Amino acid sequence: MYKAKTIGVTKTSKSAKKTKLYLGIVFDLIGMCPTLFPPLGWIWAPISGLILASMYKGKTGKMAGIIDFAEELLPVVDFIPTFTLTWFYVYVINGEE
């Protein structure tokens, strides 16, 4: 039987998905620290936005990075786990492989 080749499509391995999830949880916990020391939020906000944008390529990563940057700057919503929610969106809702 002839099988068609898929060209240019890469699948993310299970270990890479788990690594992104675990890193996301760690980064979310770091993002909650500015609640205890608010000036840390000004330092963490651009760093976390760049990390999130680099973890997830394309439009999803860019939008998530912008949302995370804004979320980290606002003092009341620091508890939202943006990294974990992005992972859930990419791999569970979208079903990306």
C-alpha distance (Angstrom), angle and dihedral (degrees) to the residues before:
residue distance angle dihedral
M1 . . .
Y2 3.78 . .
K3 3.81 116.9 .
A4 3.78 121.0 -159.8
K5 3.78 115.7 -127.0
T6 3.76 119.1 -125.9
I7 3.77 109.4 -138.5
G8 3.79 123.3 -159.5
V9 3.79 96.1 2.6
T10 3.77 116.8 123.2
K11 3.76 125.7 -169.9
T12 3.76 122.9 -147.2
S13 3.77 111.6 -125.8
K14 3.79 121.3 -125.4
S15 3.79 91.0 -112.5
A16 3.82 91.6 53.2
K17 3.81 90.0 50.2
K18 3.81 90.9 50.0
T19 3.79 91.2 47.3
K20 3.80 91.1 52.6
L21 3.80 90.1 48.6
Y22 3.81 93.6 49.8
L23 3.81 92.5 45.2
G24 3.79 89.0 47.9
I25 3.79 91.7 53.8
V26 3.82 90.8 49.5
F27 3.82 91.8 48.4
D28 3.81 90.4 47.8
L29 3.81 89.8 53.1
I30 3.81 90.1 49.6
G31 3.80 88.2 49.4
M32 3.79 90.3 56.8
C33 3.83 92.3 56.8
P34 3.83 95.1 79.7
T35 3.80 86.6 69.4
L36 3.82 86.3 73.3
F37 3.82 95.2 39.5
P38 3.84 110.1 23.0
P39 3.84 99.8 -165.8
L40 3.80 88.1 64.0
G41 3.81 87.6 68.9
W42 3.80 91.7 67.3
I43 3.80 89.7 55.5
W44 3.81 97.1 41.1
A45 3.83 97.7 45.4
P46 3.84 99.3 72.9
I47 3.80 92.6 36.8
S48 3.80 93.7 52.3
G49 3.81 92.0 45.0
L50 3.80 91.0 54.1
I51 3.80 92.8 45.1
L52 3.80 92.1 50.7
A53 3.81 92.5 47.1
S54 3.80 90.6 51.0
M55 3.83 94.2 46.6
Y56 3.81 93.4 56.0
K57 3.78 116.4 39.1
G58 3.77 127.0 -147.7
K59 3.76 131.1 20.1
T60 3.80 93.3 -29.6
G61 3.80 93.0 57.2
K62 3.79 93.8 46.0
M63 3.80 93.9 49.2
A64 3.81 92.3 44.2
G65 3.82 90.3 49.9
I66 3.80 91.8 52.2
I67 3.79 92.4 46.3
D68 3.81 91.2 47.4
F69 3.80 91.8 49.2
A70 3.81 91.1 52.9
E71 3.80 92.6 42.7
E72 3.80 92.6 52.7
L73 3.81 92.2 50.0
L74 3.80 93.3 53.3
P75 3.81 109.1 80.3
V76 3.80 98.3 -149.7
V77 3.82 100.0 53.3
D78 3.82 100.3 48.4
F79 3.79 90.7 114.5
I80 3.85 94.7 67.9
P81 3.85 108.5 109.0
T82 3.82 96.9 -135.6
F83 3.82 96.0 168.2
T84 3.80 92.7 51.2
L85 3.81 92.8 44.5
T86 3.81 90.2 51.0
W87 3.81 90.7 51.1
F88 3.80 89.7 49.5
Y89 3.81 90.9 49.0
V90 3.82 94.5 48.3
Y91 3.80 100.1 43.0
V92 3.81 105.5 25.5
I93 3.81 107.9 28.3
N94 3.82 97.5 33.0
G95 3.78 92.6 32.0
E96 3.80 93.1 -140.3
E97 3.77 113.7 177.2
